[in-house]
Amino acid sequence: MGSEHKQVIILRKDLVAQGAHARFTKICVSVNSEAELLAVHEKARAAGVLTHTAVAVGPDHAGKVDQITGELPLL
């Protein structure tokens, strides 16, 4: 495996069309740690808000990421 690092983001096709057609506001925000990220996820889940719309694999060595995501089609 090479030293190149990358991240692949997997999106649900059944939801991509909605996001691409600007039917709702999309805002990117950040957290400072995995613990904070998981706390936000839990808060959304507890409120009944949809959370399973995307998965990020990586960042890690490109070859390692490719083993997991290499067979998925580009969006």
N, C-alpha and C positions, 0 to 999 in steps of 0.2 A: 504494500500500500504506500502510495506517495505521501509527501508531506502537505499536499494541498488540503485545505479545509473547506467545507461547504455546509450549507443547510438547505434542506428541501422542505417546502411547505406543501402539505397535501390538503386540498379543499374538496368538500362535498359538492359534486356536480349539481345535485338537486337544489343547492342554495347559491351557487355561484351566479346563476342567471339573475336572481333577485338582487344581489349586490352589485352586479355590473350594470343594472338598469337604473341605478340611483333611486330606488324606491324608498330608501331610508338613509339617514345620515350615518356616515362611518367616521370614526375618530380613533386614531392610534394613540395609546398611552403606554406608560412603562411602569414597572415595579422594580425594586432594588434587589429582589432575591426570589429564589424558588418558593420559599415559604410564603412570601407575600402573594406570589402568583397563585399558589394553591389556595390561599385564603380567599382571594377574589373568586376563584372558581367555585369554591364551596358556598360562598355567599350567593352567587348567581344560581347555583343548583338548588339551594334551600328556598330561594324565592321563585323557583319554577321557571327561570329564564334559560332558554336554549343555550347550551355551551359546547356541544359537540359539532362544531362547524369546520374546524381546521386542526391539523396536527403538524407540528414542526419536528423534523428528525434532524438532529445535529444542533449546533455545529460540531463536527468531528472530522476525522480523516475522510477524504472523498471516497476512497474505496470501501470503507466501512458503511458509509451512508448509502452508496450505490448498491451494496448487498441487500439493503432493506427496501430501497425505493426504485432501483434501476429498472424494474419491469413495469412500472406505472407509466401511463401515457401522459405526455405533456398536455397542459390545459389549453 
